[in-house]
Amino acid sequence: MSKKNKSGESPADSLANMRALITRFFQLTLERQFAEAERMLERLRARMRKNEWNRGYIQALNGIILTQRSGDERYAFLANPILDDEEALEKNRRDFLNYVKSDIHAEYDRGFFSAWADCLRTTLKAREKAKQAG
């Protein structure tokens, strides 16, 4: 018999739901649907356990949406020139994954970089779907 959490989900179902929420957050943010992305961010905040890794992850999500909303590309890894360059997106994603794997970074930092890697993965997948459809 599999274990269930408070909402009656198995751990695998819970993880799949979190992944779906996170992916949807990135999609909404990239589509500049900020009100809905903010609601998704609040749902994620409420569902994530309170630990340093998750705190870093949520902080990165918050930074992603704030940067996209402001349009200030000086500090964004999602600046328009980068969004148009798949090689740059993939290189940045690999760099972030290396930071996540590195023992020299604290848990907070690993969560932060993991969120950026996930964001770039979602961006690359969206670009691939657009290419196939177009």
Buried (B, 14 or more C-beta within 10 A) or exposed (E): EEEEEEEEBEEEBBEEBBEEBBBBBBBBBBEEEBEBBBEBBEBBBEEBEEEBBBBBBBBBBBBBBBBBEEEEBEEBBBBEEBBEEBEBBEEBBEBBBEBBEEEEBEEBBBBBBBBBBBBBBBBBEBBEEEEEEE
